[in-house]
């Protein structure tokens, strides 16, 4: 494997920052739907290192998830899994979001 191939593999996205803009009055429904996903990930996806839900203090309609997976394979399993499909269906059915989520891929470098 060439050096560039190794560098590219090492920097493959295995972490994500996902920002959601929730419609006013839909916060409880959004938090319930995302909570169910997070519970399922915690229980069934051993490749998940962490998944945190946060809310912007200055904008109560904007949430973010920061999540990381052990490797690319675990990330793919998550993205194609039942929890994400169920969540997508819930946000569409209940018209929870004010626009599409903003997804940023991240390459893990190190932790403490």
C-alpha positions in Angstrom: 0.0 0.0 0.0 1.4 3.4 -0.9 1.9 6.1 1.7 -1.0 8.2 0.2 -3.3 5.2 0.4 -2.4 4.7 4.1 -3.0 8.4 4.8 -6.3 8.3 3.0 -7.5 5.2 4.9 -6.4 6.8 8.2 -8.4 9.9 7.5 -11.5 8.2 6.3 -14.6 9.6 8.1 -15.5 7.7 11.2 -17.0 10.7 13.1 -19.8 13.0 12.3 -21.3 16.4 13.3 -25.0 16.6 12.3 -26.9 19.8 12.8 -30.7 19.8 12.9 -33.0 22.8 12.8 -36.3 21.7 14.5 -39.6 23.4 13.8 -41.0 25.5 16.7 -43.3 23.4 18.9 -41.7 20.1 17.7 -38.8 19.9 20.2 -40.4 17.2 22.3 -41.2 15.0 19.3 -37.7 15.5 17.9 -36.0 14.6 21.2 -38.2 11.5 21.6 -37.3 10.3 18.0 -33.6 11.0 18.4 -33.6 9.5 21.8 -35.0 6.2 20.4 -32.2 6.2 17.8 -29.6 6.8 20.5 -30.9 4.1 22.7 -30.9 1.6 19.8 -27.3 2.6 18.8 -26.1 2.2 22.4 -27.8 -1.3 22.8 -27.0 -2.8 19.4 -24.1 -1.1 17.6 -20.9 -2.2 19.3 -18.9 -0.2 16.8 -20.3 3.1 18.2 -17.8 4.9 20.4 -20.1 7.7 21.4 -23.2 9.6 20.3 -24.0 12.9 22.0 -27.0 15.1 21.5 -26.5 18.8 22.1 -28.6 21.9 21.7 -27.3 25.4 20.9 -27.9 27.6 24.0 -28.7 30.7 21.9 -31.1 28.9 19.6 -33.4 26.3 21.2 -34.5 25.0 17.8 -31.0 24.0 16.7 -29.6 20.6 17.9 -26.4 18.8 17.0 -25.2 15.2 17.3 -21.6 14.4 17.5 -20.9 10.7 17.1 -17.9 8.5 16.5 -17.4 4.9 15.3 -14.5 2.5 15.8 -13.9 2.2 12.1 -15.4 2.9 8.7 -17.2 -0.5 8.7 -19.1 0.4 11.9 -20.0 3.8 10.5 -21.5 2.2 7.3 -23.4 -0.3 9.4 -24.9 2.6 11.4 -25.8 4.6 8.4 -27.5 1.7 6.7 -29.1 0.4 9.9 -32.7 0.2 11.1 -32.3 3.0 13.7 -31.5 5.6 11.1 -34.3 4.4 8.8 -36.8 4.6 11.6 -35.5 8.1 12.6 -35.8 9.4 9.0 -39.3 8.1 8.8 -40.3 9.7 12.1 -38.9 13.1 11.1 -40.7 13.0 7.8 -44.0 11.7 9.1 -44.1 14.2 11.9 -42.7 17.1 9.9 -40.1 17.9 12.6 -37.3 19.7 10.7 -37.1 23.1 9.2 -34.8 22.0 6.3 -32.5 19.1 5.8 -29.9 18.2 8.4 -26.4 19.5 7.9 -23.9 16.6 8.0 -20.2 17.1 8.3 -17.9 14.1 8.0 -14.9 14.1 10.4 -11.8 12.0 10.4 -10.7 10.9 13.9 -7.2 11.9 14.9 -7.0 11.2 18.7 -8.7 11.5 22.1 -7.4 12.2 25.5 
